């Protein structure tokens, strides 16, 4: 795709992101001379014409939105089998990356982000567009700190298509509403619940609910209260917990009725203290003052005026005290504290810890391991970084802080067998893995469009972020049943396996004028289309009426294995 020109105007520059539904490219609009982002649908979606048409309509509807906190959609197009959406290019990162790096976020920052998302939702809801998949991954952050919500309309297009089959719940399981968990129609309040999940994660660094499977998490959204409410109550003002509980209410009547109401409440909280928006260091303290404003005492009376002479004398005394303290400190340092020679900090990066510790001791320094991090290039227990850095001059006996490598992070592959593609993708995403190539194969035991097998196999440990290939079922193969009537049974038995059919080991013998051993009737009937390996049953002639002329059922399993009887060969007396 790199270098390709789409729509005779969009030149693809580089791949900047990918998800289960689409690949995102940075591109240049040659007509307007501007940088844009282009989302190209994956083949599994673009090959479904009904879905593409729904998606086009929803994208066009979302394109009608115009708000500073919503990513603009410029164009929707198609070139051959490639279906794409042209959007505003946002230079920055998404909210999930910010949470992973810095959570818990300062309270005022978390509230400002929540307010911007709420304003975006308010605008969309007023235009009758529900997002349905609000999550930190869909919240982009500009380099200036502005919030941009993306992927409006996409979730609705998927929901309306055949990709939401029975047992498949649309949305990201950690953030979807109780309504989505139940599989009932969703509305604007569902987006507000998802926004509450995001605010919870920004303040705690954890999603509200975790579980071993998507279904387990869905049940928690329906039945349980987020586990860290007590921590929030202990660390934040009372109003913060009130906002969260109302946003995360399972009952729609108790949840915020609209994004407008939520936005107004957030604005009131932030507006109580005009300085709040510019303070990062002590957000809780500042916000708590604004929230508990009624508890503030009356202003203190102004101090009595002080004469210039008195102020000068006070200043002189303070200055003299400071000078005396400095002199005494210098004397104590020179005479009371023994001097320690200075050393140059060695470069320990890349060395194994045992070797790095020896080098440090040779220089009269000590090591302190502050943490371990996964790393693909440095072996486990190797030094990744150090403080102070190599080359700095420090006193002998100084402790150096080092970060050690824990090697490549490996993750056990989850078992995807029997799951739909969407369920499999959710499980892989939860595990920190990606969906690889999808292959199809026939399978009688696994329903159509569900996972037959995977590569690597379940429980295999692989590198985080690696791809897992999926083999989905096409259902059983089918064969057309030939006409066996009038053919000797012994001949049919030898041919069934090659035809993809199975002899069921039971034969009904019936007197008839036809040659003994020939087939009179069959089930399934000739011309029927049946799954591969379907069992066949037969009614066989025992010849004209005479001895042993009553209908009999042959149940000798040896018949299937080629061990003959007198009836099967048509020889011997009756």
N, C-alpha and C positions, 0 to 999 in steps of 0.2 A: 504493500500500500504506500510505502514511503515514496514520495516524488510523484504520485499519481494525481491527476487533475480530475476532480469530481464536479459534475455540472458545468464544465467549461469555465470554472471560476475559483474553485477551492483546491489549492495545492497542498497536499499532505506533507507536513514537515517531520513529525515524530510522534511515536506512541507515548502518551502521557498517563494512561490509566486503562484498566480493564476490570470488568465485572462479569457476573454470570450471564447477563443479558447482552452486553455490548462492549466494544472496544472504543476508547476515546483517543482521538488524535488532535494534536495541535496543527493548525493549518493556516494558510494565508488566503484571504479573499482578494484575488487579483483585480477584481472590479472596483472594490471600495478601498483597497490598500490597507486592510486591517487584519489583525490576528483573530482567529476564531477557534472554537473547539467543535469538533465533529464527532458525534456518537454514531458508530456503525453497528447495526444489529448483527448478532451472531447468526450463523446459518440456521440453527434450530428454530429461531424466531422468524427470520426473513423468508424461509421456505413456506411458512403458513400464511396464505393469502388473506384469510379472514383476520388473523391477528394483525398483519401489516396494515390492513385497511382501518381497523379499530385504532391501532397505534397512531396512524396518520391523523385521524380525526381528533384524537385526544391531544396530540402534540400541537395541532393547529389551534385547538381550544386553549391550551396552555400558552401558546404564543400570543394570545390576546391579552395576557396579564402584563402589566407594566408597573413595576414597583422596585424601589432601590434595593430591597432585600430578596429579590427573586432573580435568578439567572434568566436573561432574556433568550428566547428562541427566535432565531432569525429566519430559518428556512427548513423545510422538510423536502427531501428529494429521493430519487431512485436512479440508479445507473446499472442496468442489467439486473443481476441478483443482489446488488448492494443497495440496502436501504439505510438512509442516514438522516440525522438531524443536525442542523448547524446552530450552535449556541454561542453565547457570550463567553469569551475566554477569561478565566479568573486565574491570575497569577497569585499563588499562595498555597494553602493546604486545606484539608478538610478538618472538621471539628473532632473526628475520631482520633486523628493524629495528634491534635492539641491535647486531648484528654489523656491519651496514652503517654504523652511526654510530660505533662505538667499537673495532672489531677492529683489531689483535689484543687480546683481553681479557686482563686479569691472570690469571695461572695459577690462583691459588686460586679466583677467581670462575668460571673455565671449569670447573674440577673440581667445584665445588659445584653448578653447573647440571647437569653431566653426571650427578652422583650423584642428583639429584632426578628426572631423566628416567629413569634406570635403576631407581629405586624404583617409579616409575609403571609401567614395563614389567614389572617383577617381579610386581606385583600383578595386572596384566592377564594375563600368561602363566600365573600360577597359577590363573586362572579360564578358561583355554583360549581366550583372545582374543589374536590377533596383530594388531598395528596395520597393518603393510604399507606405510605411507606416512609414516614418521617423517622430518620435515624441520623446519628452523627456523620455517617458516611455521605449522606446527601446534603450536608450543611458545609458549604465552602467558606473559607475565611480569606479575605483579601489581605495583602501585605499591610494595609492600613487598619486592619481589624474589623472591617465591615463584614456582616453576615450575608451570605447569598444562598438561598434555598434552591435546589435543583431537582430535576426529574419529576416535575408536575405532570400528571396525565399518564405517565408510564404505568404506574401501578393499576390505574383504572383500566387501561387497555389490556393488561395481563389478566386482571380479574374477570373481565368480560369475555375473554377467549377461552379456549379449551384447556389452557394450562392450569386452571384451578379445578382439578378433578376431585372426586370424593376423597377425603382424607388429606388433602393438600390445603394448607392455609396460606393465603397470600400475605406477604409482609415479612419483616425481619423479626424473628420470634422474640428476641430480647426487648423489642420496643412496641409490639403490637398490642392493641386494646383487647379487653375482654370480649367485645363484640366480634373482633376478628378471630379470636380463639374459638368462639362458638360457631363461626362460619355464617353469621347473620349479616344482613346489609349494614354498612358503616356510613357514618356521616361526619360532619365537621368535628364533633366531640371526640371522635376516635383519634384525629390528628392531635388534639389537645392532650389526650392521655399519653400518646407517644412523646410529645414535648415534655410532659412531666417526667417520663423515663430518662430523657436526655438531661434535664436539670438535676435529677437524682444522681446520675452518673458523673456530672460535672462536679458536684459537691462531695461525692464519696470516692470517686475513682472506680466504682463498680456498677454494673447494670443491676436493676432491681431484683431480677430473678435469674438463677442459673440452675441447670439440670443436666441429666445425662442424655436427654433426647429433646427434640422440639416439642413433642407432646407433653413431656414432663414440665417444661417451662410454660407451655400454654395453660396447663392446669393450675400452675401457681398464679398466673395472671387472673384466673377466675376465682381462686379460693384463698390466697394468702396475702398477707401484708408484707411489704418490703422489709427485709431484716434489719436495715441500718437506720430506721426511724429514731431509735434511742440515741444513736451516735449523733445524728443531726440535731436532736433536741438538746443534747448536752453541749454542742459546739456552736450552735447558731441561735439567733433570736427566735422567739416564739413564732413570729410571723412567717418565717421561712418554712417551718414545718406545716403551718396552716396552708400555705400556698401549695406545697407538695401534696398534702393529703387531699386537697380539693381537686388538683389536677389528676391524681392517680385514683380517684374514687371509682369503684367498680360499678356503682349505681349511677346511671346517667343523670338522674335528678339531683345527685349530690355533686356532680362534676361541674366545672365551669360551663355555663351554657353556650358560650361563644368565645372566639379569640378576642373580640372587642372587650369583653368583661375582663379577661385575663390581662390584656394589655393595659387597661386603665388601672388595674390593681398594681401591676408592676411599676407603672409610671408614678403612681402615688407613693409607693415605697421608695423609689429612687429619688423622687422629687422632694421628699421631706428634708433632704440635706443636699443643697446644690453642689457641694464640693465632692459628693460621693463619686460622681463619674470620673473624676480625675485622680482618685486615690487607689493605689494598688497594694500598699504595704500592710495596712491594717484594716482590711475591709469589714471584718466582723465588728470591730469596735466602733467604727464610724456608723455602720448600718444600724447597730444596736442602739446607738444614741438617737438616730433618727426614728427608729421604730418605737422606742420607749420615751418619746419626747415629753410625754406628760409627766414623767418622773423627774425632769430637770428642775433644779431649784431656781429661784429668782436671781436676777443678776446681782453680783456683789457691788456694794457702793464703791464709788471712785476713791482711790487712795489720796491721802492728804498730800499737798504739795511739799516738796523737799527743796530746801535752799541750795544754791549753787555751791556754797562753801561746804555744806554737809556732804553733798554728793562728791566733791573733790577729795575730802578727807577719807570717805569710805573707799573711793577708788584707790587712793594711795596705799591704804592699809592692805587691801586685797592684792595689789601689785607686789608689795614688799613680801607678803606671805608666799606668793607664788615663786618669787626669786629665791627666797630662802629654801623652799622645798626643793627646787631644782639643784641648788648647791649641795644640799644634804644628800640628795639622790645620787649625784655624781660622785661624792666622796664615798658613799656606800658601795657603789659599783666598783670604784678603783681599789678600795682597800679591804672590803669585806667579802667580795665575791671573787673566787679564784678564776682566772682567765682560762678560756678553752680555745684551743687552736681552731682555725677555720679550715674547712675541706671543700673540695669541689664535688658536687653531686655527680655520681657516675650515671651513665645511660643504662638503665635496666630493662628497657622495653624489648620484648622478644625473648628474653632469657626465661628458663624455667625458674619457678619460685625458689627452689632449693639453691640453685646457682646464683640467682639474684640476691638472696639473703647472705650468701657467703661474700659476694662482691661488696655489698653494703657494709658488712661487719669489718671487712678489710679497710674500709674508709672510715670506720668509727661511727657508722650510722645504723639505725634500726629500721625495720619494715613493719608496716601495719596494713593488713588487707582490709580495705573498706568495702569491697563488693566483688562479685563475679559477674561476667557478662558473656553471652554466647558470641562466638567469633569463628568465622570460617577459615581464617588464615593462620591464627596462632593456636598452637597445641594447648590442650587442657593444662591448667596451672601455669601457663606462660603469662608474663607481665604484658598487659595491654597499655597501661599508662601509669604515670607517676607524678606525684606532687611533693616537693618542688621538682621542676624539670631538670634534666641533665644540663650541667654546665654552671648552675647557680652556686654561689658561695654561701655555705651555711656553717654553723658551729658544729664541732664534733659532738656526737651524741644525739643529733637531730633525728626525729622519726619521720620516715618517708611514707606517705600514703600511696598504696598501689592498688590497681584494679587488675584482677586476674581473669584469664580466659577460662570458660567452662566448655570450650569446644563448640562444635556445631550442634545446635538445638535439634533434637529429633523428637518426632511426634508419632505415637501409634496410630495407624490408619484405622478409622472407624469402619464397622461392618455396614455396607450399603446394600446388601442383598435384600431383594424384595421391596426396596424403597422406590418411589417415583424420582424422576430426575431432579425436581425441585427440592424434595426432601433430602436427597443425596447431597445436593449443593449446599443446603443449610448445614448438614452435619459436617461437611468438609470445611465450610467457612468457620464454624464453631471450633474446629480442631486446628485452625490456622493453616489449612491446606487449600489447594485449588482444584477445580474440576479440569481434568485433562481432555483428551479426545474421547468422543462417544462413538462406540461401535454398536452394531445391531446383529443379533443372531436369533435363530429360531429356538424356542424352548417350550415344551409342552407343559411343564410344571410351574413356570413363572408367568403370571399374567402379562399381557402386552404392555409395553412402555415402562416396565419395572426392571430394576437392576438384576441381571443374572449373575454376574461376577464382576470383579474389579482387579486392577493391576496397579500397584502392589496389593497383595492379599490382606484381609483384615488383620489387625494387631501388628503388622510389619512396621518397624520404626523407620521413618524417613525424615529428611530434613524439612524444617518448617518452611512453608511456602511452596513446597514441591507439589507437582500435579499428580492426580490419581485418574487413570483411564477407567472408563465405565463401559460395560457391555450390557446393553438393554435388550429386553426380550421383544421379539416380533410375534410372540405367541407360537403355538404349534404349527408345523408345516402340514399341509393338506394334500390328500391324494384322492383321485377318482376311483371308485370301486369298479373293477372289471366284472363282466358277466361270466360267472363260473358254472351256470346251469348247463347240464349235459356233459360236463367235464369230469373225468374220474377224480375222486377225492385225493387219491395218492399223488396224482400229478399236481393238484392245487396246493397240497401241503408243502411240496418242495419249492413252490414258486412264491408263496405268500411273503416270506421274509424279503425277497428281492423287490417286491412290490411295495414294501413299507407297511404291511399288514401283519396281524398276529392271529394264529389259530387258537381258539379258546378251549381246545381239548374236550369239547362236548359235541357229539354227533347224534342226531335223531335218525334212526333207520326206519324206513317205511316201504311196505310192499308196493310194487308198481310194475307195469309192463316193461319198464326201461331196464337197461343193463345194470346188473348188480354192481354197486360201488360208484355209480355216477350220481352227481349232485342234482337233486330235484328243486331245492330252494336254498336261498342264502340270506343272511342278515349281517350287515346292511345290504340293501338292494342294489342291483347293478346301476351304475351311473351316479350314485350318491357321492358327494364330496365330504370326506371325513378327515379328522386329524390323523397325522402320522401315527402308526402303531395301534390303530383301532383293532379290536378283536373281531374276528369273523366266526359266525356259527353257521352250520350247514344241516340240511335235511338230505339224506342219502338213500338211494334206492337199494332195497334188499332183494330185488327181483320179484317175480310173480308170486302170488299167494301160494303157500305151502307150509312146510315145516318152518317154525320160527318166523311166522309171517306177521306176528304182532309187532307194532312199532316199539323199538328199543332205543335206549340212550347209551351211547358208547362214551364212557368216562375214563377210559384207560389213558392216563397221561403219557404212556409210552408211545401213543400214536403220534404225538407232536415231535418226538425225538427220532422217528423213523423206524421204530420197532413195529412190525406189521402184525395184523390179525387176518383171519380168513375173509372177513367182510371187506377189509380194506383192499385186499388183492383181488377180490371177486372169485376166489377159487376155494375148493373144498366143499363138502356137502352141507346141506341145511339140516 
